[in-house]
Every structure is written in C-alpha cells, then in structure tokens.
Amino acid sequence: MTDISTLLLSFLHFFLSYGPAFIVLLLFIGLSLAAGLYVFSLFVEEKPSHARSIIKYLIIGTILQTLLCLRFVPWYVVIVNLISQAIYFMLCKDVPYISYKSPIFFGGCVAAVLSHLVFAIHFLLSEEWHFWRLLLINIYTLWTVPLLLLASVVIAPEALVGSGEGKELEHRSLFARILKAIFGRATEWVESLQ
C-alpha cells in the first residue's frame, strides 16, 4: 500500500475508534475557551489596567518559554515567535483602547497568522512530532496572547466602568457581544423546546 492509503486508513481507524469522543472533546474545549474569553472580556471592562498587566505577564512567559523550551526548533521559528511577541507587547500598551485601524493591530494579526504557519509547517514536516504535542505547544505559545488581545478590543469606550452616567450599556467588547448573541439565541432555543 502507498503512504497516502496507509495514512487514510489510519485516519479512518482513528475516527471510527475515537470519533464521537473526539468530537465531544473538541466541543467541550471550544465552549470552555469561549466562556473563558467571555469572562476575560468582562474583566477587561471592569479592570482594564489589571487585564493589561495579565497580558504583559503572559507575553513575558511566552518569551521565556520560547527561549528556554523551544531550543530544539529551528532558529527561524523562534525568531518569528519572538517578533510576534514584541508586536503583541507594543499592542498591549493600548489595551483596552486597541484600534482596528492601527498598523500595530494589523501587524499583530499578520504576526499571529505567520507564527502559526511557521510552527505548523515545521511540525508537519518533522517526523518525530505528533499532533498532540503541536496542539499543546500552540495553545500557550501561539494562541493565548492573541486571543486575549482580541477579546479585550474596545468597541464602545463609554461602556467602561466609571465612564457612563448610570445608564445601562451593552458590552463594549466585540467578542463579548458575539458570545452574548450566540448564547442568547441558544438559550432562547432551549426555552422554546420546553
């Protein structure tokens, strides 16, 4: 058998053996991640300076992890990740007033995609790496800081605590608004079933 047919058969065997549990696991992880980001976006509304310091500590931790734990990856992967973290650090000083139109925000988006592609290409071409190792490294090294920065982007600065006149305002975070809309519709659908 060829390599492609062996790969397809192993994938089919994996899916038939673990498919339903794997799908439930992915759904659980996705909902947990969405809930965590929603809570963080609410935290940013309440205490923006604390959120900024949390993101800075995560950036420093990611830089240390890149320098200390990823010594076995090629230098270009490490350099791309360090440049990405430097861009995130520059973007972090604007939290929670990050503008979609700023060149640093655009650079952060490009850096997130580029660093993910560089890691994925390296690990997919490497024979000794498995998918789960790639996933565990990517969760902290590549995804945590950009997702937290995205969850803290300001939509309406007047929605921050202490800046309104006591009137009820919507969440200012785009991510919080999206999740509120999704979970609100899901709640309405469940209530309509009863």
C-alpha positions in Angstrom: 0.0 0.0 0.0 1.1 3.5 -0.6 1.8 6.1 2.0 -1.4 8.0 1.3 -3.6 5.0 1.6 -1.9 4.0 4.8 -2.5 7.5 6.1 -6.1 7.4 5.1 -6.7 4.0 6.7 -5.0 5.1 10.0 -7.2 8.3 10.0 -10.3 6.2 9.3 -9.4 3.8 12.1 -8.8 6.7 14.5 -12.1 8.3 13.6 -14.1 5.1 13.9 -12.4 4.3 17.2 -12.4 7.7 18.8 -14.6 9.9 16.6 -17.6 10.6 18.8 -15.5 11.1 21.9 -13.1 13.3 19.9 -16.0 15.5 18.7 -17.4 15.8 22.2 -13.9 16.7 23.5 -13.5 19.4 20.8 -16.9 20.8 21.6 -16.1 20.9 25.3 -12.8 22.6 24.7 -14.3 25.1 22.3 -17.1 26.0 24.8 -14.6 26.3 27.6 -12.4 28.5 25.6 -15.3 30.7 24.6 -16.6 31.0 28.2 -13.1 31.9 29.4 -12.6 34.6 26.8 -16.1 36.0 27.6 -15.1 36.2 31.3 -11.8 37.8 30.4 -13.6 40.4 28.2 -15.9 41.2 31.1 -12.8 41.5 33.4 -11.3 44.0 30.9 -14.4 46.1 31.2 -14.2 46.1 35.0 -10.4 46.4 35.4 -8.5 47.4 32.2 -5.2 48.0 34.0 -5.2 44.6 35.6 -6.0 43.0 32.3 -3.1 44.8 30.7 -0.7 43.5 33.3 -2.0 40.0 32.9 -1.4 40.1 29.2 2.1 41.5 29.8 2.9 38.7 32.1 1.7 36.2 29.6 3.8 37.8 26.9 6.9 37.6 29.1 6.1 33.9 30.0 5.7 33.1 26.3 9.0 34.7 25.5 10.7 32.7 28.3 9.0 29.5 27.1 10.2 30.2 23.5 13.8 30.8 24.6 14.0 28.0 27.2 11.8 25.2 26.0 11.9 25.6 22.2 15.6 25.2 21.8 15.0 22.1 19.6 13.2 24.0 16.9 15.0 25.9 14.1 16.1 29.5 14.7 13.6 31.0 12.2 10.7 29.6 14.1 12.0 31.1 17.4 12.7 34.5 15.7 9.2 34.7 14.2 7.7 33.9 17.5 9.8 36.5 19.3 8.9 39.1 16.8 5.3 38.3 17.2 5.6 38.6 21.0 7.3 42.0 20.5 4.4 43.2 18.4 1.9 41.9 21.0 3.8 43.8 23.7 3.6 47.0 21.7 -0.1 46.4 21.2 -0.6 45.7 24.9 0.1 49.3 25.9 -3.1 50.3 24.1 -5.4 47.8 26.0 -8.4 48.2 26.2 -8.4 51.0 23.6 -7.0 49.0 20.7 -8.0 50.4 17.3 -8.8 48.2 14.4 -7.2 50.7 12.1 -3.8 50.9 13.8 -0.9 49.4 11.9 0.3 47.7 15.1 -3.1 45.8 15.3 -2.7 44.8 11.6 0.9 43.7 12.3 -0.3 41.7 15.3 -2.9 39.9 13.1 -0.3 39.2 10.4 2.2 38.1 13.1 -0.3 35.7 14.7 -1.1 34.0 11.3 2.6 34.0 10.3 3.9 32.5 13.5 1.1 29.8 13.4 2.0 28.9 9.8 5.7 28.7 10.6 5.1 26.4 13.6 2.6 24.3 11.7 4.9 23.9 8.7 7.9 23.0 10.9 6.0 20.4 12.9 4.2 18.9 9.9 7.5 18.4 8.1 9.1 16.9 11.2 8.8 13.2 11.6 9.2 13.0 15.4 6.3 15.4 16.2 2.8 14.3 16.8 -0.4 16.3 16.6 -1.0 16.5 20.4 2.5 17.9 21.0 1.9 20.5 18.4 -1.5 21.4 19.9 -0.1 21.7 23.4 2.7 24.0 22.3 0.4 26.1 20.2 -2.2 26.7 22.9 0.2 28.6 25.1 2.9 29.8 22.7 0.7 31.0 19.8 -2.9 31.3 20.7 -3.2 32.6 24.3 -2.0 36.2 23.9 -3.6 37.0 20.5 -7.0 35.6 21.7 -6.8 37.7 24.9 -5.9 40.8 23.0 -8.8 40.2 20.6 -11.2 39.6 23.5 -10.1 43.0 25.0 -10.6 45.2 21.9 -12.8 48.2 22.7 -16.0 48.8 20.7 -17.6 51.5 22.9 -15.1 53.2 25.3 -18.1 54.7 27.2 -19.0 51.2 28.4 -16.0 51.0 30.7 -16.8 51.2 34.4 -16.9 54.7 35.7 -17.2 56.4 32.3 -21.0 56.3 31.9 -23.8 58.2 33.5 -25.5 55.3 35.2 -27.4 54.1 32.1 -27.4 50.5 31.0 -24.9 49.9 28.2 -24.0 46.9 26.1 -20.7 45.1 26.5 -18.1 47.1 24.7 -16.0 44.1 23.6 -16.8 42.7 20.2 -16.0 39.2 21.4 -18.3 39.6 24.4 -21.1 40.9 22.1 -20.7 38.0 19.7 -20.8 35.4 22.5 -23.7 37.1 24.2 -25.6 36.9 20.9 -24.8 33.2 20.4 -25.5 32.1 23.9 -28.7 34.3 24.0 -30.0 32.6 20.9 -29.1 29.2 22.2 -30.9 30.0 25.5 -34.0 31.1 23.6 -33.9 28.0 21.5 -33.7 25.7 24.6 -36.5 27.7 26.3 -38.7 27.3 23.2 -38.3 23.5 23.4 -39.9 23.3 26.9 
